[in-house]
Amino acid sequence: MAQATDSTDVKNDGAEQALPKLLVADKPEFPGGREALDKYLHKNVRYPDLASDYGVEGSVVMHFTVGADGKPTDITARNCKVDRFNTTKFSSETEARQKELRKQFALLFAKEGARVIRKMPKWTPAKVNGKNVPASYELIIRFYDISK
């Protein structure tokens, strides 16, 4: 839930003081709601070929802003992680190569997450007092090979 503060002058025993006033916003929403967002991700997220080669499963936390116009902007990836992989194939690599591969998988997941978010239709933006406002959104995207 987005929050904003506003200063409001209030009389108190003849003295004026500024008190914060909490404004509650309607959160941004993907067209059709959460179920539609899940369907969109299922249809549009591409499992990277390199991840498939190593049987990698993982996730990335994507942060972005839903603008007042509903367009996703300021897309960043955080906490890219590998949850599991084909231990036989992965362990046959050198330690240096394993480290490099982990970085590559994280980068691939982050790039794919950003691509899918950039491709999204406009959202219903957040509102404060009936006015469209930009709001941050966090989305976890999971990667796994559904073909196997």
Secondary structure as a PSIPRED ss2 file (coil, helix, strand):
# PSIPRED VFORMAT (PSIPRED V4.0)

   1 M C   1.000  0.000  0.000
   2 A C   1.000  0.000  0.000
   3 Q E   0.000  0.000  1.000
   4 A E   0.000  0.000  1.000
   5 T E   0.000  0.000  1.000
   6 D E   0.000  0.000  1.000
   7 S E   0.000  0.000  1.000
   8 T E   0.000  0.000  1.000
   9 D E   0.000  0.000  1.000
  10 V E   0.000  0.000  1.000
  11 K E   0.000  0.000  1.000
  12 N E   0.000  0.000  1.000
  13 D C   1.000  0.000  0.000
  14 G C   1.000  0.000  0.000
  15 A E   0.000  0.000  1.000
  16 E E   0.000  0.000  1.000
  17 Q E   0.000  0.000  1.000
  18 A E   0.000  0.000  1.000
  19 L E   0.000  0.000  1.000
  20 P E   0.000  0.000  1.000
  21 K E   0.000  0.000  1.000
  22 L E   0.000  0.000  1.000
  23 L E   0.000  0.000  1.000
  24 V E   0.000  0.000  1.000
  25 A E   0.000  0.000  1.000
  26 D E   0.000  0.000  1.000
  27 K C   1.000  0.000  0.000
  28 P C   1.000  0.000  0.000
  29 E E   0.000  0.000  1.000
  30 F C   1.000  0.000  0.000
  31 P C   1.000  0.000  0.000
  32 G C   1.000  0.000  0.000
  33 G H   0.000  1.000  0.000
  34 R H   0.000  1.000  0.000
  35 E H   0.000  1.000  0.000
  36 A H   0.000  1.000  0.000
  37 L H   0.000  1.000  0.000
  38 D H   0.000  1.000  0.000
  39 K H   0.000  1.000  0.000
  40 Y H   0.000  1.000  0.000
  41 L H   0.000  1.000  0.000
  42 H H   0.000  1.000  0.000
  43 K H   0.000  1.000  0.000
  44 N H   0.000  1.000  0.000
  45 V C   1.000  0.000  0.000
  46 R C   1.000  0.000  0.000
  47 Y C   1.000  0.000  0.000
  48 P C   1.000  0.000  0.000
  49 D H   0.000  1.000  0.000
  50 L H   0.000  1.000  0.000
  51 A H   0.000  1.000  0.000
  52 S H   0.000  1.000  0.000
  53 D H   0.000  1.000  0.000
  54 Y C   1.000  0.000  0.000
  55 G C   1.000  0.000  0.000
  56 V C   1.000  0.000  0.000
  57 E E   0.000  0.000  1.000
  58 G E   0.000  0.000  1.000
  59 S E   0.000  0.000  1.000
  60 V E   0.000  0.000  1.000
  61 V E   0.000  0.000  1.000
  62 M E   0.000  0.000  1.000
  63 H E   0.000  0.000  1.000
  64 F E   0.000  0.000  1.000
  65 T E   0.000  0.000  1.000
  66 V E   0.000  0.000  1.000
  67 G C   1.000  0.000  0.000
  68 A C   1.000  0.000  0.000
  69 D C   1.000  0.000  0.000
  70 G C   1.000  0.000  0.000
  71 K C   1.000  0.000  0.000
  72 P E   0.000  0.000  1.000
  73 T E   0.000  0.000  1.000
  74 D E   0.000  0.000  1.000
  75 I E   0.000  0.000  1.000
  76 T E   0.000  0.000  1.000
  77 A E   0.000  0.000  1.000
  78 R E   0.000  0.000  1.000
  79 N E   0.000  0.000  1.000
  80 C E   0.000  0.000  1.000
  81 K E   0.000  0.000  1.000
  82 V E   0.000  0.000  1.000
  83 D E   0.000  0.000  1.000
  84 R E   0.000  0.000  1.000
  85 F C   1.000  0.000  0.000
  86 N C   1.000  0.000  0.000
  87 T H   0.000  1.000  0.000
  88 T H   0.000  1.000  0.000
  89 K H   0.000  1.000  0.000
  90 F H   0.000  1.000  0.000
  91 S H   0.000  1.000  0.000
  92 S C   1.000  0.000  0.000
  93 E C   1.000  0.000  0.000
  94 T C   1.000  0.000  0.000
  95 E H   0.000  1.000  0.000
  96 A H   0.000  1.000  0.000
  97 R H   0.000  1.000  0.000
  98 Q H   0.000  1.000  0.000
  99 K H   0.000  1.000  0.000
 100 E H   0.000  1.000  0.000
 101 L H   0.000  1.000  0.000
 102 R H   0.000  1.000  0.000
 103 K H   0.000  1.000  0.000
 104 Q H   0.000  1.000  0.000
 105 F H   0.000  1.000  0.000
 106 A H   0.000  1.000  0.000
 107 L H   0.000  1.000  0.000
 108 L H   0.000  1.000  0.000
 109 F H   0.000  1.000  0.000
 110 A H   0.000  1.000  0.000
 111 K H   0.000  1.000  0.000
 112 E H   0.000  1.000  0.000
 113 G H   0.000  1.000  0.000
 114 A H   0.000  1.000  0.000
 115 R H   0.000  1.000  0.000
 116 V H   0.000  1.000  0.000
 117 I H   0.000  1.000  0.000
 118 R H   0.000  1.000  0.000
 119 K H   0.000  1.000  0.000
 120 M C   1.000  0.000  0.000
 121 P C   1.000  0.000  0.000
 122 K C   1.000  0.000  0.000
 123 W C   1.000  0.000  0.000
 124 T E   0.000  0.000  1.000
 125 P C   1.000  0.000  0.000
 126 A E   0.000  0.000  1.000
 127 K E   0.000  0.000  1.000
 128 V E   0.000  0.000  1.000
 129 N C   1.000  0.000  0.000
 130 G C   1.000  0.000  0.000
 131 K E   0.000  0.000  1.000
 132 N E   0.000  0.000  1.000
 133 V E   0.000  0.000  1.000
 134 P C   1.000  0.000  0.000
 135 A E   0.000  0.000  1.000
 136 S E   0.000  0.000  1.000
 137 Y E   0.000  0.000  1.000
 138 E E   0.000  0.000  1.000
 139 L E   0.000  0.000  1.000
 140 I E   0.000  0.000  1.000
 141 I E   0.000  0.000  1.000
 142 R E   0.000  0.000  1.000
 143 F E   0.000  0.000  1.000
 144 Y C   1.000  0.000  0.000
 145 D C   1.000  0.000  0.000
 146 I C   1.000  0.000  0.000
 147 S C   1.000  0.000  0.000
 148 K C   1.000  0.000  0.000
